[in-house]
Amino acid sequence: MASAWRGRAVVFVWGAGGRPSALSPFPARVLGFPATRLSAGGSTRWRSTSSMTGYSELNRERSKTISSFYNQSAIDAAAEKASVRLTPTTMLYSGKSPDGSHILKSAKYLYKELPVRIAHRIKGFRRLPFIIGCNPTILQVHELYIRAFQMLSDFPLVTNGKTETRYRKLVQQLLDDHKDVVTMLAEGFKECRKHIQDESLIRSFLDNTLTSRLGIRMLATHHLTLYEDNPDFVGIICTRLSPKRIIEKWVDFARRLCEHQYGNSPRVRINGHVAARFPYLPMPLDYILPELLKNAMRATMESHLDTPYNVPDIVITIANNDIDFVIRISDRGGGIPHNIIGNVMNYHFTTAEESSQDSRTNPFYGHLLSSGPQSGPMHGFGFGLPTSRAYAEYLGGSLSIQSLQGIGTDVYLRLKHIDGREESFRI
């Protein structure tokens, strides 16, 4: 038992009454505290070397961040609070006012809400199995959330236009800092894949973390875009969204990516309620649609490698009603084999080889990504479908797959209207 604790910086988590309520056996190097190994009489001890020369500024910052986390009762208190989720309709009708007071109200809401939501996510990271939480990439994301909580908590109360302007800059900074979180989580969990014993725990963690991140980014971006004078938008809500137009945008993206990879791409035909327009949020569609289209195009091209310039079309059908709308993507890519169709919605299940579309190593892909908010590789991490499913369910809808083995696959994306006959989802 003693050997299991060697090399670990023991951190007390202080509870009520000033008494230590828990111990955290994080390795000293993981916490950012450098340590020196000393041997005496056959035993091994570890000593902090924070005073030694060469103690970098990065380690000092990480040390400060993590140690303050374990002594920060404010995070525990915020995590106990329930988040206040808004309906898109509330955001739509409170997003404009003649005197501009809606901007200050929005900032005050974020000022109270963001620390609570971020504290919930920190609590989720705390509950991860020890060996997974120690993964350097996952720990880096954990630290991003801790730092965000501290920056938001330290900000003075938003009371007027001047403090709102400063707060807006902080929110934008945090959005920029967290833009690669999905890719980092995908990498981190892939690195420690062999240590995962409870798939349901990891699925629950990723579902909650990714949908919470989507909600936070939508609320933050909504506030930032309230300043924009766009007749078809109130914040992030498009008052006359055309499913056909947003599909066409991402078809063009996916075809260019496909042509770069395979030398050609399938034609795409759109039918159904192509003239439909209604109020909705483009942001989640800007993640889900390119993922589904990339999958359909890759399947089509890889099942017709012997005839790459004579491949079947992909057909997209739009169905609109007074409760929800459905986007069906039908390909002729051979379908999903029986033995793996039950796994395609699992995180890190992928039929692709190691991805060559990572935006950090492939300049072409990085250039394409700069035109949209989504991030991550076209394939290879196995995050596209499960994340799209989680987003669809978060928005009160669903993502389902029907495979005709030997022919192709139909993917159904069903999403609730924000002004339909049934109660809308909350962000």
Salt bridges, closest charged atoms under 4 A:
GLU57 OE1 - ARG60 NH1 2.76
GLU61 OE2 - ARG147 NE 3.57
ASP76 OD1 - ARG126 NH1 2.58
GLU80 OE2 - LYS123 NZ 3.56
GLU113 OE2 - ARG117 NE 2.69
GLU143 OE2 - ARG62 NH2 2.90
GLU164 OE2 - ARG168 NE 3.38
GLU164 OE2 - HIS223 NE2 2.80
ASP180 OD2 - LYS179 NZ 3.25
GLU187 OE2 - ARG360 NH2 2.21
GLU199 OE2 - ARG193 NH1 3.18
ASP207 OD2 - ARG203 NE 3.94
ASP207 OD1 - ARG389 NH2 2.96
GLU248 OE2 - LYS244 NZ 2.59
ASP252 OD2 - ARG256 NE 3.43
GLU259 OE2 - ARG255 NH2 3.97
ASP286 OD1 - LYS249 NZ 3.17
GLU291 OE2 - LYS294 NZ 3.18
GLU302 OE1 - ARG298 NH1 3.50
ASP313 OD2 - ARG267 NH1 3.00
ASP313 OD2 - ARG269 NE 3.08
ASP322 OD2 - ARG421 NE 2.74
ASP324 OD2 - ARG414 NH1 3.13
GLU354 OE2 - LYS190 NZ 3.08
ASP358 OD2 - ARG360 NH2 2.70
GLU393 OE1 - ARG389 NH1 3.31
GLU422 OE1 - LYS416 NZ 3.63
